[in-house]
Every structure is written in structure tokens, then in C-alpha cells.
Amino acid sequence: MNNISAVATRPTSVFSLSRQELALIAVTFVWGGTFLTVHTAMAYAGPLFFVGLRFVIAGLFALLLCGRRMAGLTRLELGAGAAIGVSIVVGYALQSYGMQTISSSKSAFITAMYVPMVPLVLWLVLRRPPHFMAWIGVACAFIGLVLLAGPESGKLSLHGGEMATLAGTIAIAAEIILIGHFASRVDSQRVTVVQLLVAGGVSLLMMPVAGEPLPAFNWIWVACGVGLGLASALIQLTMNWAQKSVSPTRATVIYAGEPVWAGLVGRLAGDRLPALALLGGAFIVIGVIVSELRPARPSRAVKT
């Protein structure tokens, strides 16, 4: 059985959740709250610097927690961590860049597009045709994107921030797929340390290439970077641990709550999306959930 689609034993009812699923729900709440923090930090630092700071701190914190296990690091774990780390850099740098010009709530809903993109990426890379429900989910998410990105005109009108965020969702989809692909063959703690340090290091090394200068010192980006660094370490450690027994499909359904929590946090902070944009966000969340549904086939009556 392929590792991406392998599913460990799980509860038979959505009302009976495993501790791994409860942990993913908890980090989804935290993850949703990080959008406003990133949006705030973008007023004081560039995207590559902030992503680098965030994940270097996260990596060092994870190393502090898991340092004793690093002696057993294998080539597979090093390669897996590096691949996941690169996908993190691309996804989060583009997301941070986008939040220089769009609200945290809009960023969260567009970022949620990565869920219906997972089956599309699997199709393009591994030639696995998406399930019919995945196509319905993609259609719902696209309708939501039209309403969210162009609520005034009712047509798709993507600008720099929206385009960057949407492009970043492809990398985030790749991150989820890679975590699920390697989860059963590697030590989750060692891979987490590698991926976080790679993400932070690569992001900082890309600054001179992209022409991004060092920001002027400000306690706001320091506080945001340290806080998100610690949160990122806990999120990544939890994701890698939990996805050993929670399939990528079920995990992405849980992650569907992320933009909802981000939207609520953004609204408490004064973010006000137009009614059509909120409807678009709802369509994206519906698309996320629908894309992972697999209706049960009717059982045939047993002849006696």
C-alpha cells in the first residue's frame, strides 16, 4: 500500500476522535491565529527575513526539545526534512509577501485552497486521477476564490498579494503530501528539526538573491518572530507525529477549520470583509471538506 494513502486505525465516528486528531484540531486553532501575527510583522520586516527568523527560532527550539534523538539521523530523514523544509520556505514566503497587501482573513481563506489542490498535485506528479468529489471540491473552492478575490465586480480579479498567496498554496499542498509520504518511514522529531532549520536557513540565504534588505530593529518583529517560532515548532512537531496515524486526507479535513479561526481572529482585530467575500470564504471551506468526502457505496443485500 502506498504511504500517501495508507490509513492507520482510526475512530469509526467523527464524534470519537483519536488523541492525534484532537492534537491536529488544537494546532489548527493556533495556526489560524498566526495569520494576524504575520500580517502585523509584515509592516516592520520583509517576508524572507521574517520567515527565516520564524523558522530558525522554531528549529532551535525543536532541537532543544529533541536534541538527544538527532544522533540517529539517517540520510532518508535528512532528505525528507530538506524537501519538506524547501516547500515550507516557498509556501510561507509567498504567503508573507502576499500579506503585505491583503488582509490576514483574505490570506487565510486563499491559503485554504491548498486542500483541494492536494489531489491535483498528486494527479500531476504521480498520475493519480482525482476522485469525482475532489473535482466538486475544486469547483466550489474556485467559485469561492472568485467571490473572495473580486467581491466588488463578481469576477476573478487577482492582484499581486492574491497571486502570491495562491501560488504559495501549491507549495503548502506539497508539504502536506511530503509529510504523509515519509511519515511512516522516519522519526518525526528528527525530520521536524531538519525541516525547520532548512526552512529558516534557506529563507535567510535567499535574501541577498531577492534583494531584500535587513529590517531596522523593532521589538514588534522580534516579538512576532519569537512567538511564531515557538508556535511553528509545536505545530510541525504535532503534524509530523499525528500524521503517522492520521491520513493526509483526514488531516486536511481537520485543517479546513484554519481559515475560519483566522477569520474570527481577524474580525476581532477589526478586519471587515465584504459580504460576498465572506460567502467566497464559505465556498472555499465547503470545497475543502467536499474534496475529501468519499460517499460510501451501498452494500448489496446478502441472498439467503
N, C-alpha and C positions, 0 to 999 in steps of 0.2 A: 504494500500500500504506500502511496506517495506521502511524504511527510507534510506537504502543504494541506492535503485534505484529510489527513489522519485525525480521528477524533477519539480522545480518551473517554473513559466512562464519565458520564455527566448526568445530572438530575433529569428525570422524565417530565418534570413540570417547571414552568417558568417561575412558579411560586416557591420552588425548592431549589435554592441556589447553592452552589458549592462555595467554599471559602475563597477559591481562586476567582470565581465570578464576582463575589462580593468585593474582593480586593480591586478588581478591574473597575467596578462601579465607583468605588471610593476615589481611585486615581482619576477617573473621568470627571468627577466633581472638581478636583484640584486642577486638572488640565483645562477645564472650561474657564476657570478663574485666571489662568495665566495670560489670556489674550489681552485683558485690560492692562496688565503689568507691562507686557511687551509694547503695547501702544504708547504707554506713558514713557517708557525708556527711549523710544524712537525719537522723542523730541530733544534728547540730550546725547545720543550716541548713534553711530552708523550701524547698519544691520550686521555686517560681518564681524565687527568688533564685539557687538553685544552678544551675538550667537557664540562667538569664540569664548568670551568671558563666561557666559552662562554654562557652557558645556565643559570647559576646563575645570571650573569650580565643581560641577557635577561629577566629573571624572575623578578629581582628587578626593571628593567626599566618598564616592563609591570605593575608591582604592583604600581609603582609611577603614571602611567597613569590611572589605573583602580581601585585604592585603595578603593574608595568610594563604589564601587559595590560589594566588597568582603564580606560585611556584610550579603548578601543574599545567600551565598554559600550553596548549597544543597549537600546531600550525593551522588546523581547521578552525579553532576558536579565534586565532589571530586574524585569519582571513575573513571569517564571518563577522567579527567585530569591526574590521576595517570597512567591509562592504556596507554594513548597516550604518556605520558612522558617516560614510560619504553620503548616503541617502538622507541622513539627518541634516547634514550641512546644507545640501541643496534645498530640501524642503523648508527648513526653518529660516534660512537666509532669505529665500524668496518671500516667505510669509512675513518676515520682519520688514523687508523692503516694502511690501505692499501696505503695511500698516503705517507707513509714513504719510500715506494719502487717503486711506479709507479707515472707517471706524473699526473698533475691536469686534463689534457684533457682526458687521458685514464680513469681516475676515473669518470669523468663526464659522458662519454658515457656508461660505465658499470653500473653506478648508474641509468641511464635511463631505464635499464632493469626492474625496479620496476613497470613500467606501464603495460607491458604485463603480469607481474606476478600478478597484482591485480585480474583478473578473475580466475587465477589458485588458488590463496589463497582463494577466495570466493568458489571455487569448493571444495577444500579440507576441509574448515571449515564449510560451510553452504550447501554443496552438491548441488551447483548450476552449472550445466554443462556449460562451456564457449560457447559463440556463435561461429559459424564457423569462423567468421572474427577474433576472438580472437586467434584461433589456427593458422591462417595465420600470424598474428602479432607475435606470439611467435616464429614461424618458421623463419621469417625474422630477428627477434632480435637474435636468436641463430646463424644464419649464420653470422650476424654482430659481435657477440661475438667471433666466431672462427677467423674471419679476424682481429679483434682488438687485441685479446689476443695472436695470433700466426701469425703475418703478415709475418714473415720470412719463416715459414715452411708450412703455409696454413692449419694448423691443430690446434685444440684446445690445448693450452699449458698454463694452468693456474698455476701461482706460488702463493706465499703467499699473495702478495698485491692484485692480481686479485681475489683470492678466498675469501679473507676477504671482499672486496668491493661487490662482487656478493652476499655473504651471507647477507650483510647489506641491500641489496635491498629488501629482504623479509620483514625485519622489517619496512622499509620505506613504502612498499606496505600496511602493516598492519596499519601504521599511517594514511595513506590516507583513508583507509576503516573505521577506527575508527572515524575519524573526520566527515566523511559523515554520519556514523551511528548515532552519537549523536547530530549532528548539529542542528536539528530542535527541540530538547528537552532540550537544555541547553543554558545558557548565554555564548556566545562565549568569552567575555572578561574574565570572571571568570575562565573558563576552560583553557584559554590560560595561565593565571598566574600560575595556578596549574601545568599544564603540563611542563612549562618551569622550574619552581622551582624543580619539581620532577626529571626532566631530569638532571639538574645540580647537585642536591644533590646526587642522586643515582650514578652518574658517579664518583663524588669525593669519595663517600663511597666505591666504588669498587676498588679504587687504591691500598690499602693495600692487598686486596684479590688477585688482579692480580700481586702484587709485583712491581707496578710501583712507582718509587721514585718521590719526588718533584723535579721539574727542577730548575736549577740555575737561578737566576733572570736575565732577559734580557728584554729590552724595546721592542724588536720585538714581543715576545709572548704577552706582555702586550697590545701593540697597536692592534695586530691582535685579541686578545680576546675581548677587549672593542668594537672595530669596528664591529666584527661579533656578539657580544652580542646584540648591538643595532639593527643591521640588522635582527637578528633572531627574536627579539621581534616584529618588524614591519612585518616580513614575516608571523609569526604564527598568529598574530592578524588579518592580512589581510586574510589568508587562512581560519581561523575559521569563520570570518564574511562573506566572499564571498561565502563559500560553504553552507551557509544557503539557497542560491537561485541558486547556480550553482552545478549541479550534479557531483559526483565523476568522471563519465565518461567524461563529458565535461571539467572538471578541469584537468584531466590527459592529455587530448589532448593539452591544453594550456601549461602544464608543459613540454611538449615534446620539447619546444624551449630551455630548460635549458642547455642541453649539447652542443647545437650549440653555445650559448653565451659563455659558459665556454671554448669551443674550440677556439673561436676567441680571448678571453682574454689570454688564454694560449699561443696562437701563437704570439700575440703582445709581450708577455713576453719572447719569444724565444723558446717555446716548438715546436718541429717539429716531428709530427707523420709520419711514412711511408705511402706511397700512399694506400697500402692495408688496413692499419689501419684506414685511413680516410674513405675508402669505407665501412669498417666494421661499423664505426660510423654512416654513412649514412643509412646503413641497419637497425641499431638499431632505429634510428629516424623514418624510414619508418615503422618498426614494431610497434613502439609506436602509430603512427597515425592509421595504418591499424587495430590494435587490438581494436580500439574504433569506427570504422566505422560500421554503420548498414545500408546497402543499402535499399532504400525504395522499398516496394513491389509494383508491377504495379497495378494500380487501374483498377477495372473491369468496362467495359462500361455499362452505365445505359440503360436498354431497355425501349423504349417508346411505 
